[in-house]
Amino acid sequence: MSDPIRRTQRYLGMAAAIAVLSACGGGGGDSAKSPVTDAFYPEPENEWTLVWGEDFDGASLDATIWEAQVGDGSEYGLDRWGNNELQWYQGENATVADGMLTITAKAEEVQAGFPYTSARLRTAEKFDFKYGRVEVRAKAAEGQGLWSAVWMLPTDSPYGNWASSGEVDIMEVVNAGTDGQRVFTTVHHGFPWPLNQLSGLDVSLESPASDFHTYALEWEEDELRWFVDGVHVKTVGADHYYSYYYKDTATGYVSGPSTAPFDTEFHLLVNLAVGGNLPGDVTAGDIPSEMVIDYIRVYECSYGQADGGGCNSNADRTLERPDAQEPFQASFPMYTDAAGAFSWMIGGEEVVQQLAVNSFWNNDGALSFMETEVDGRGVVIEVTTSNMGNISLNTTDASTVNLFGFGNNPNFWEIHAGEIKFDMYIDSAGTDLESSIFIKMDSGYPVLGQKELKVADLPKDEWFTYSVQVNDLLANSLPDQAGLDTSKVNSLFVLEPTSSAHVMVDNIILACGHPSRNGCGITPPGGEVDGALAPVFVDGEINALWDRGACGYDTTVNGDYCGDGNSSNLITWTVTDSGDPDIGSSLLVNFGTNGANGVFFFGSAGGVDVSEFEAEGKLLFDLNIPAATAAAGMIYKVDCFYPCSTGDQVLDLTGYEPGTWKTFEVSVSDLKSLGLDLTKVNAGIVLFPTWGNQQGLSFEVANVRYEVAGSEPPAGAGGTVYGPAAFSGSFGGAFSDASETYTFPTGAEVWGGFANENADMYPMEFPNGGKVTFTAAIPDGGVDTNVKFVFENAPYPDTNPNFSTADVLVSGGEAVYEVEFDAQAEGQTFSSFLMYIVENDQPVTITNVTVTANGAEPAVTLVESAPADFGGVFGGTFVETGEVYTFPSGAEVWGGFANDNTDLYPFTFGQGGEVRFTAALGEGVADTGIRFVFENAPYPDVNPNFTTETVTVTGTTETEYAVAIPPQAAAQTYSSFLMYIVERDQPVTIKNIRVATPQ
């Protein structure tokens, strides 16, 4: 070939761009396709020429070929090698003798926290190659918790971090010789983690540990083929794999060439891992165990084609191949000649969120902007400032914008392919060349993300294109402030010079990519319900809120189909008579026999807001399930625009008699705790027989609805509602008008406000606390305004005791606001109720002000668990003798401590609870924050999960602390309990950590 495999002798070192999580496997989803390359040579022995071989003939490992990677992976940015593995790698566990390489997993702790040792070897920058045949003869290590692998990674990662630059697993064997044994081959590609894609195949192979087997990969530019013991088991073509990555600030996110990422040099890796996410728990009696390699050989195709092709006479042309695929991409113009708009067709009507250019901070007039005509370009935004200020793009109705598939806090390190792209012109004569320009996106100041662009590093006096990754914005918040929330964006694009500047900006675009169709984008404004009943499908009719109607999705179509259901797709449906007058008409849903898997659902294009049902509502639906379907099992879930979802939930069929109608119900609050965003439900219910066991099955569904009916209010609910108030009594120079618009003008007394004159509200009392509820809006042209309320014993001068609520920020169009307040002394009444506008000269319209006094909470007895054991450190944290915990500088941002006392699991928190602990600081240590996280199960099966509030530990005396656990779904269990130290390098002693739950 003209670009042959080549040996390279280079300096030792890790390619800086490699960020590999694992050599991992699993999955499937292939479908039939004809091969694309015909055989060239009739005889296989004529095809391949050996160009590199490692037969392990010496007495030790050849250091000119192999580098032993040492440690837990943190040196390479991979804590525990990205898989929660238990071994500490060291070179001495790899030995060479009798023509064999042996890697031995041993039960020894050479580094605290790692009970095993093993070895991991690679040829990076010693032997790198592109295209050819790799052949390995090996025996896997036997035992539960052992993971043997021979695999390949790119040496220079030209397409970005793992897995967009690719990974090829030639041989992987986990838990060899046990009931959980798996042998598989996998190719990883697509997006950087966690949106990475893979295509894998489990191979049926006897005795992978007791006998040698030969594993091979044939690699050419547009195809990968795997062989086990000479049998061709899997083919993946370039039409299936791809690379989607962030190229640079001038280009942004792009798809790699059609042959990417497997068109560049890779190197070999050999390792034996112990424990971790894939193999699971380790059986101590299975250690020590050995992985043995007889040889590794690399061949090139004798034909010598530049693409490595032509040598494929031993390929099985009948093998099924994965379908072609490509990344989904979406683009949302925000400014081109004028401010743009986002629009959707919902229920046959267009819904629009119009954008406009604003300046909410002009720094007392220092900044001005105008929309200017530029020859050859059209209208642009021109910004001039003598000293800072900013401009932004916002919706004209002050509504927030919900981005999905862009990533979000607090997991800002999870890379998603979202970006803001724009053209900019910097006038060097009018701009401070030592200054910066910040690009921001905010969820209401100061909740924002920002990226600093230094003027000195940017082109001047010419137009240029710049891309800012949304992940960069998520990772960079204001100090001590919450990070950007992409589900509630107020300002989509903010340009903020730090000094004098004269700049122009144009062609502002929000864009995203995702492996799933419609996996990223902007959620349309949601539908509204009446608060008592939200029908989905009742008596044969689908409610208009669910405007997509009945829909299916299956793995053959690889997309949604909605309508009458009478088609050749896997899933079809027909309105029918249920046979039960109490049920009425039903929908008969049938699953075909074409081998695909799929789901049935009722869909809404814009999403439906069912948040009014959170407190007392239920999702109810009637099902008639035939015996065969009941035996397979039924799954349900509710979705809120991918990836937002409750996740798959097994329908409890305990005691169900197949062939009969039964009403099932799920608490809406439980759905929320499972991850559902109640404000944007786009699949009212999803139903399907268990995945992988659907062929020829059916079920009937009827009377699907969200409703508040037949449920008792929770204990402690209710109380007394006072009002509405009549704030017609103005004082101190404040004034209002007939439209109930209230103003606190310049010149009014500092104590100026408004008094309630509805005497029927008095007296009020709040022994259990309460809340003020009101409707408010900012008049056209106005600005956000704060409102607060004061309760007094009686009108002036007999005002004591009294208390104030927190300030409430009123923003945009008409909306309902609530502010809660704490319990007041038993027996104390209040007969004066006042309202204050905080800012001068900022009118606000306020109506329907009511006050609710909470009812008494029932007595609850909390029972403590046994103490937790937070000896499980991760991410670079450590614990010392005396239970002194430290989150050091240099640790990963997600570093913390895991409970190792598994006898505590599972936890349930249907009525909430507390975490209790004793803590103290060392001399001179500043106050330190502690928070706790409960997860469904240890990583990666962490969802649903929740985090407690942060508790501040102060002082050197051991003190008892407690933090509340909010109520969670009663059926949800938690089997992972984590602790985090908020501040770095501030050791804190923490003892006797218990979980207390209601008896």
N, C-alpha and C positions, 0 to 999 in steps of 0.2 A: 504494500500500500504506500501511497505517497506521503502519508502522515503516519509513519510507523510508531508502534509502541517504542518508548525510549526509556532507558535508565537515566536517572538524574542523581548526581551527588551534590547535595546542597548543604547549606548551613542548617543545623538543627533548629527547630522552632515550630511553633504552632501557627498556622495561617490565621491571621487576626480575625478574618470574617467568619470562621467556622463557629457556629453556635448550635451544636447537635444535641438533641435531647436523648437519642437512644438508637440502638439497633433494635427496632421493635417491629412487630408484625401483627397479623390478623386481618380480618375483613374479607371481602370478596366482591361480588357484584359483577362478574364477567358475563358477557353475552356473545353469541356466535358472530364471527366475522371471517371473511376469507383472508388468507395470507396475502401479503402485498409483494413479497420477494420470491422469485422462482429460484430453485437450486441451480448453481452454476457448475459445480464439479459432480460427476456421477459417483466418485469413490471418496468416502470421507477421509481416508488416509492421505489423500492428495491435498486436502484443504488447509489444514492448520500446520503452522511452523512454530516450534518452540522458541521463544525469545527470552524467557526468564523462568528460572526454576529454583525453588527452595526445597531441597530434599533433606535438610537437617542432618547432614553427614558429619558435622563436626562434633566437638565436645562441649560447645557453648553456643549461645545465641550470637549470630553474626551482627555486630553493632553497625556495620556499614549498610545493612539492610533494614534492621529493626530498631525502633525506639520503644522502650518500655515507658508507658505513661504511668505516673505514680500518684497515689493519693485518692481523694474522694471526688475529683472533678472540679472542685472550686477554683483551682488554678486556671481552668478553661471556662469559667463562668457557668459551671454545671454542678450545682450542689448535689452530691450523691448521684452524679452522672445523669441527673434529670429524671431518675426513675425511683428515687427513694431506696437505692440499693444499700446493702449492708456491709459490703466488702471494702477493705482498703487495698488498693492495688500497689504491688511492689514487684520489682524486677526479678527477685529471687524465686518467685513462685513459677517462673517459666524456665524449664530446664531442657537441655538437648542431650540425648543419649540413644545409641543404637538406631540412628537414623530416624528418630522421632522427636517432635516437640511435645512436651507435656506441660500443661498448665494445671496446677493443683490448687483447689480451694481448700483452705485450712481453717479450723476453728481456733483462732488466736487473735488476741486484741493487741496489736502493736500501736494502735492509735485509739484514744478514748472514744467510745461511742460507736466503734466499728468492731463487731465481734468476730469478723472473718477477714482473711486475706486471700488474694488471688492475683491474676496478672492480666494486663491489657497491652497488646503490642500493635504497632502501626508502622507503615513504610513511608509516611508522608515526607516529601522532599528527599527521600532516599530512592524510592522506586515509585514513580507515578506513570500512569499510562492512560491512553485513550483508545477504546475499541479492542476487540479480541475475544478470546475464550479464556476464562479462569476456571481451573479445575482443582478441587480440594478433596483429598482422601482423609477422612477423619472419623473419630469416635467421640460422641458427646459425653459429657459428665453425667453420671447417673445420680438421681436423687431428687426429692422434693425441694423446690426453692433454688434450683441450679439452672443457669441459662447460658448455653454454649452458642457462640456466634462467630461466623466468618463473613465479613461484609466490606462495603466500600463507601468512602466519602470523597467529595471533591477536595482537592488540595488547596485551591485558591478561592473557592466559593464565589464565582463571578456573578451569580444571580441572587446574592443576599444570604441571609441567615437560614438555618434549617427550618423547613425542608424545601425552600424554594430553589436551592442549589442542588437538591437531590440526595438520595441515599439508596443504595442497592444492597439488599440482604441476600447473600448467596446461600447461606445455611444458618438456620436458627433452630435450636432444640431447647425446649423448656421442660423441666420435670421429667426427664427421661426415665423410663422404667417404672413410672407410677401411673395411677389412674388418670392423672391430669396431664399426661404426656402430650406435647404438641411438637410437630415438625413443620416448618413453614418457610416460604420464600416471600419476600415483600419488596416493593419499590415505593419510595416516598418522594413526593414532589409537590408542586402547587404553590401554596402561600407559606410564608413563615408561620411558625407555631403561634397560636393554637388552631389556625385555619388550614394546617397542612393536610394534604391528601395522601392516600395510599391505595395500592392494589396488592392484595396478598392472597396466598393460597396455602391451606393446610394440606400436607401430604401424608398419606397413610404409609407408615414405614415401620416395620418390625425391628426391634432391637437396635435403635440408633446408638445406644451406649455400649452394648456388649459386642457389636460387630462394627468393622469398618464399612463405611459407605462413601461413595463418590458423589460429590455435589459439584455442579458446573453451571456457569453462566456464559452465554454467548451474547456479545454486546456489539451492536453496530449502531450507526447514527440514528436510525429511525425504528429500532426494534431491540427488545431484550428478551432472551429465551433462557429458561431454567431447566436443568436436567438433574435427575436423581438416579444414580446407578444406571446411567445411559438412557433412561426413559425421559423423553421430553414431557414436562409436566405443566409448563405455563409459558405464555407469550404475552408481552405487553408492547403495543406499538406507540409510536410518537403521536398518533392522533388522540391517544388517551392521556398521556402525561403532558405536563406543561409547567411553566415557571411564571409566577406573577410576583413582582418585587418592586421595591423603591429604588430607582436608578440613581437619581441625583435631584438637586433642587431645581434645576432647569427643566427637567423632564417629568419628574414625579413617578407615579406608578406605571409600569409597563408590563406587557407580556414579553417573555423572552422569545428567541427564535423558535420556529416550529419544532426543532429538535432539542430544545432546552428542556431540562437541565443536563441531559446526558450526552452532551457534545463537547465536553471539556475533560481535562485530566483528573482522574481519581486515584486514590491510593487504597491499600488493603489494611484491614484491621482484624485482629483475632483476639477474643476475650472470653473469659468465663466469669459471669456475674453471679452474685449470691443474693437471693431475696429481691425485693423491689415490687413494683407495680404489676409486672407481668407474671412472674412465677409464683408470687405470693409468699406465704409463710415457709420457713425453712425447718426441715426435720433434722434435728441435731445429729441423730444417729447416721445420717447419710453423708456427713462430713468426716474425714476428708474425701474428696472425689476428684477425678482427673478427666480433663479433656485432652485427647491425643490427636496430633496432626501428623500424618505420614508424609505428605508433600502438599505444596501449593505450586501450581504451574500456570504460566500465562503464555498464550499462543497468539500469533497474528494470522490473519487470513492471507493465504499464499497468493491470492489473486492481486493483492496490493491496491485495492480501491481506497480512495481517500476517506470514504464513509465507513470503512471497515466491513462492507457488505460482500455478498457473493458466496460465502461459505456457510451454507445452510441445508445441505442435502439430508441431514439427519433430523430436520424439523418435522414435527407432526402437523400436517396441514389441516387436520380435523379438530384441533383444539379450539375451544371457545376463547375469544379474546375480549377484553374489556371494551365497552363502547367508547366512541370518540367523546371528548368533553373539552370544554374551554371555560375560562373564568367568566363569571357574570360581572358586567361593568355598568354603572349608572352615572349619569352626569346631570347636574342641576344648575343651570346658569342663574346667577344672582344679579349680575350687572353686565349688560352689553348695550351700549347707547342709552340705556335707562335702567332703572331698577326693575328686576324681573319679578316673577311670581311662581309659586308652586301651585299646581292644580291637579285635581282628581275628578273622575266621574264616579259619583256615588249615588246609587238608586236612580240613575238616569239624569241626575243634576250635577252640574259642575260646582265643585267646592274649591275655593281659591284662598291662598294665603299670599296677599300682595306685599311686596317688600318696598322699602323706601330708604333713602340715604338720610342719616341724621347726624347731628353732633350733640351728644348729651353732656360733653365736657369741652368747652372751648377755652378754658383757663382764663376766664374773665375777659373774653374777647380777643385773646392772643391768636386764636385759630379761626380761620374762615374757610369755607369750601364753596365751590360752584361747579356746575356741570357745564363743561366747555367743549366746543367743537374743535377737533384736531384734524387737519387735512389728512386724508387717506386712512383715517382710523374711525372717525365718527365722534360721538359724544363720550367724554371721559369725565372722571371725577378729579377735579384739581383742588389740592389742599395747600394752603399757605399758613404758616404759623411763625410768630416771632419767638414763641416759647411754649412748646408742648401743646396739649389738647389732643382730641381724637375725633374720628368719624366712625360711623358704624352702619351696617345694614340690618334693619329690623323689620318685623311685620308691621303693617300700618294699623292693625287692630290690637297691637300689643300682646297678641297670643304667642305662646312659646312654640318652638318647633321641636319635634321629637325625631331625632336621628336614630336609626337602628342599624346594627351591623358595622358601626364605626368604632366599637370599643367604648369603654366607660370606666370611670373611677368606681371603687378604689383599685381595680385590677388594671391600672394603666399600662402595665408591662405586657399585657396580652395584645400582641400586634394585630391590628386590623388595617385594611387597606383603604383608609379614608384620607382625603386631602382637600385643602383649599388651594386652588391655582389662580394666579392673577398675573396681569401684565403691569409693569411699573416703569415710570420714568422719573429719574432723580435729577433735578436741576442743580448742578454742582455749585453754581454761583449763589443760589439762594438757600443752600442747605449746609448746616454745620457738619463738616466731613468727619468730625470726631464723635458724632452722636450715633444714636441707634434709632431704628424704627421697630416698634413692637407690633406683631400681628397677634390678635387675640380673638377668642370666642368666649362668650360668658353666659352664665345661667342666672344673671342678676348680680351685679357687683356686690361684694368682692369675690363671688364664686365664679372663677374664670380659669382659662388656660392661656398661656402666652408663649411666643417664640420671638427671641431677640434677633434682629437682623442688623448687623453693624454696617453703617453706611460705607465705611472704608473698604469693606469686602464686596460691595455691590457695584455693578456697572453704573456709570454716570453719563448723563446727557445722551442717552439712547434708551429705547424701549427694550425690556427684557422680561422673560417669563420666570416666575418663581413658584415653587410648590412647598407648602407647609403641611407636614403630616399631622393629622388629627391626634395621633398618638403622642407627638411632641407637645401638643397643647395639653393633653390629659396629664402628662408627666410634669408639667411646670405650672404650678398654681402660685398665687401670692403667698408669702410666708405666713404660716399659722392660719391659713384659710383652707376651706374645703376646695377640692379640685373641681374642674368643669364637669357638669352633668349633661351628657349629650342627649338625654331624654327630655330635657327642659331648657332649650337654648333660647335666650332672649336676643342676644346680638350674635349674628352668624359670622360677621366679619368686622373686626375693629382694626383700624390703622392708627397708630399712636406714636408720633415722633417724640423723642426725648429732649429736643432742643429746637432751634430754628430750622425750618425746612420748607422747601417748595417741591412738591412731588405730584405726580399724576398717576392714577390707577384705573385699569380698565379690564374687561373680560374676566370678571370675578366668578369663579365656578367652584361649586362643591361637588366632589366626585368620590366614588367608592368602587371597590371590587370585592367579590366574595365567591367562594366555591359553589354556592347554591344559587339557583335562579331566584331572583328577587330577595336574595339574602341580605341586602343592605339597601338603604334608601331613607325616605322620609315618610313617617306615618301620617296618614290623612287625619284631619280632625275627627273625633269620634262621634258616633251617634248618641242620642240621649234616650233614656227610658223614663217611665212615669213614676218610678219609685215603689210600685206595688207589684207589677207584673211585666216581664219582658218575654213575650212569647218567642220561641224559636220556630217550632213546628208543632202546631196544635190543630187537631181534627182535619188533617190533610192539607193545611195551608201553612206556607212558610211566611213568617212575618216580614214586612218590607225592610226592617232594620238589617236583615240578613239577605242583602240584595244579590249576593252571588248565588243564593239558593243552595240546593243539595249538590255536593261536589265529591269527586274522588281524586285520589292520587295513587299512582302505582309505579313500580320500578321499571316497567317497560316503556310507558309514556314518558316517565321522568318529569312529570309536570301535572298541574291540576286540570281537571275537566269538570265543568258544571253544566247543569241543564236538566233535561228529563231523564237522563241516565240510560236511555235505550241505545246502546252502542256496542261496539265490539271490544270495548275496554275490559280490563279485568273486573271492574266494579260496575254494576248496573243497579238501578232502583226504579220502583214503580209504586205509585199511590194505590192502596188496596183497602178493602174492608177488613178491619181487624177481627171481625167475628164476635166482638164484645161490645155491646151498646155503651158500656161505661168508658170504653177506650175511644170509640169512633174510628175514623179513618187512620191508617198507619202507612208507613213506608217500608216496603219489602226490599231489602238490600241483599244482592247476590254477589258472591265472589266467584269468578270463573276458574278455569283450569289451565291457564297458559303458563304457569310456573312463576308468575310475578308475585310480588307482595304489595299491599297497598292499604290505604285508610279511607274511610268515608267521613264526611263532615258537612256541617252547615256553615257557609262562609259569608263574611261581610267585607266589602272592599275597603271601607273606611274605618272599620273597628267600631265596636259598640261599648259605651261607657256603662258598666254595671256596678260602679263603685257604691251606688246607693244601697246595694244589697249586702254590703260587707258585714254589717252588724248582725242582721237577723235573717238574711236571705239564704235560699238554697237553690241549687240546680237540681231539677227533678226531671226524670224521663222514664217512660214505660218501655219495657223490652219483652219480646217473646223470642226465646232462644231455643232452636231445635237441639236435640240431644247431641248431635255430632259437633255442633258449634260450642255447646256448653262443655263438652269433653275437651275441646281444644283450648278453651278459656277465652275470655273477652277482655279487651283493653279499652280504657277511655282516657281522654285528656282534653284540656282546653288550651287554645293557643292565643297569643297576643302579638302576632307578627314575628316570624322567625328572627332570632332564636329564642324569643320570649315564649314561655310555655310552662305548664305544670309538669311536663314530662309524662311519660307513659305510666299509667296507674292500673293495676290489676283490679278488675271488677270482682267484688266479693260475691260468689255464687253459692256460698254455704247455705244449704237447705233449699236451694232453688229447685223447683220441679220443671225439667225441660218441657217445652211446648206450652207453657202457660204464661199469662201476662203478669208482670211484677213491676211495681214502681220502685225505682232506685233514686236515692237523693244524696247530694254532697253539699256540705256547708260551703258557702261562698268564701267565708273567712279561711277555711281549710285550703281552698283553691289558691287564695292569695299567698298563704304561707308556703305553698308548693312552688311559688315563683311566678304566679299569674299577675300581670298588670291589669287590674280591673278596669282601667280607663280606656283600654284599647283591645277588647276581645274581638279577634277577627275570625275565630272558629268557635262557634257557640258550644259545640261538643264534637269531638272526634271519636269514632267508634270503629273497632276492627277486631276480628279474631286474632289470636296470638300470632305475631310475625313468624313466618316460616311454616305455618300450619294452617293455611287459609284456603287451600284449593277446594272448590266445590261447596263451600260453606255459605250460610245465609243467616239473617236475623230480621226481625221486624222491630221498628222503633216508632214511637208515637208520643205526643204530648210533651215535647221538650220545652222547658220554660225555666226562667229565673223568676222566683216569686218569694214574697214574704207572706207565709200562710201557715197557720197551725203551729207556730213556734212561740214559746214563752220568752219574754224578755229576760236577759241575763240578770242574775242576782246583782243587786246594787244599782240597776239601771233605773231610769225614771227620774223622780225628783219633782221639782216645781219650776214652771216656766213663768216668768214675769214679763209683761209688756204686750205690744211694742211700746217703746219709750216715745216721748214727744219732746224733742230737744228744741223747744221754742223759746226757752228762757236764756237769751244771750247775755253776757256780762263782760266787763273789762274791755269793751271796744270790739269784741268779736261780733260777727253778724252772719245771718243766713237769709235766703230768699225763699220764695214760694215753691221752688223746685227742690227744696231741701239740700241746697248747695251751701256749704259752710266755709267761712273764710276767717283766718286769723291775720288781720292786716298789720303791716308795719305801722307803728304808732300806738297799737293796742297795748294794754297793760300786759306784763309778762304772765299774769294769772288769768288773762281773758279766756273765756270758753263758753260752754253751753250747758244749761241745766235741764234735766228732765222735769216736765210739768204734768206727767201722767201720775197723779197721786195714788191711783188704784194699785200701782206696783209696790207701794210701801205698806209695811216694812218688809225688807228682804233679809234672809239669813242664809249663811253658807257654812254649816258645820262640816260639810264634806267637800268643799270647794265648788267650782262651777265654771261657767263660760259665758262670754258675750258673743252673740252672733249678729251679724249685720250685713246688708248689701251696700256696696259702694262702687263708685266709678270716678275716674278723672275726666273732667270736661275736656272737650276738644282743645288742643293746644296747651293743655296743662302738663304738669310734671308729677312724678310719683310723690306721694304725700303720706306722712305718718299720722296715725290717730291713736289716742289712748283714752282709757276710761278710768274714773275715780269713784269709789264708793265711800260715803261718809256716814258717820253716826246720825247726823242731822244737818240741815242747812247751816251755813255760817251764822254765828261764830261757834256753834256747838258741834264741831266737825270730828272730834276725836272719839273713838279710834277711826282710822280710815286706811285705805290701801288703794294702790294703782295697779292696773294691768300693765303688761309689757306693751311697747309700741307695736302697732300693726301697720305695715307698709301697704298702702293702696296703690295699685298700678294698673293702668290701661282701662279697658271697658268694664261694664258692669259685671261684678262677681260677688260671691258670698264669702265672707271672711269669718273666722272664729278666733278668739283668744281665750285661753283657759287661765284660771287663777286658783291659788291654793286655798285650803280650808281655813276658815276663820274661827275665832273663839266660840265655843258652845254658848248659846243664849244671846250672843251679840247680834243686834239687828242694825240695818242700814236704811235710812230714810232720806238719803240724798244721793243722786246718781248724776255724774257730770261727764261731759265729753270735751276733749281738748284736741285741737289741730296743732301739731308740733311746729311746722314750718310757717313762717310769715308769707303771706301773699300767694299761697298755693291752694286754691279752692278745691274742695272735694265734695261730691254728692253722696249723702249717706241716708239710707232708708231702712225701715223694718229692723230696728235695733231691739233685740230681745235678750233677756238674761235667764240662764238656766242654773238652778241650784241642784247639784248632784244629790242623788239618793244615798242612803247609808250603804257602805260596803259590808258584805257578810264577813264574819270572823273567819280567818283562815289560819290553820295550824301548819307550819312548815316542818317537814321532817328531813334531817340532814343525811346525806350519803356518807359512806366511808371516805377518808381523805384520798384525793387524787395523787398521782405520782408523776410529776412533770420532769422526768428524767430524759424524755425524748427530745433532744435538741435538733434543730434543723436550720439551714440557711446561714450558718456561721455563728450562732449564739452559743453560749456555754453556761453551765451551772457548776458551782464550786461547793466544797464541803460546807455544811451549815445552811444549805438551800439558799445560796446567794446566786441570783440570776442576773446575767448581763447580756445586753444587746450591743455588741462592740462596733466601733467604726470599722468599716470594711465588710461587715456582714451584709447579706442580701436584704433588700427592703422588706422581704416577706419572711425574714428569719424569726423564729420563735421557739416555743416549747410545746411538746405533745404529751398528753397524759398516757402513761404506760400501764395504768391499773385498769385493765379491760374488764374486771369484775363489775365496774360501775355501769357498764353499758347493757342495754340501751337506755338513754334518757328519753322521757316524754315531758312536754311542757304545755299541755292543754290549758292549764290555769297559771302558767308562768312559774316563777320561783325566784331564787337568789343564788348567787355565788358568794360564798363567805370565805374569808381567809384572814390570816394574821400576817402583818408585814411591818418592816422597819427599814430605815436607811442607815448607812454607815456615816461616820463623822464626816462632815463637809460635803455630803452628797445632796444635790438639789432635789426638790420635789420631783417625783417620778410617776408617770402614768402607767397603769396596768389595764389591759382589756382582755376579754375572753371571747372565743369563737366556738360555736357548736356547729358541727357538720353532720350531714347524713351518714357519711362513712369517711375513712381516711382517703386522701388524694389517690386517684382522680375522681372518685365518686362522691364529691363533696356537696352536691346540691340536693335538697335545699340546705341553706346554712343561715346563721344570723350572728351578729356581733353585739356584745353588751356595750353599754356606755363605758367611757374611760373613768377609772377610779384613780385619784391622785393620792399617792402615799407620801406622807410628810413626817419628819421627825425621826429621832433615833430610838424612841421607845416602841417596843412591839405593841401594835394596836390592832384591834379587830375591825375589819372592813367588810362591807357587803355591797353588791351591785345587783340591781333587779334584772331578772330574765323576763322579757315580755311574753305574753301568751303566744303559743304557736299552734299549728294544726294538731288536734288531739291525736290523730292517727299517725302522725309523723314521728319517727324515732331518730335519735342522734347517737352515733357510735364513734364520734371523733370529738375530742375536747382539747382545745388549744389555748395557750396563753401567750400574750405578746407584751413586751416592754416598749413603751412609746419612744422614750429618749435613749440615745446612744450613750455608752460609756458611763452609765449611772447605775451601779450595782444596787440591787434591792433584795433584801431577805424576805422570802415569802414562804409561809408555812401553813400546814393544816388547811388546805384548800378543799372545801366541801361544796356540794350542790344540794340546795334545799328546795324541796317541792311540796305543794299542798298535800295534806294527808287525805 
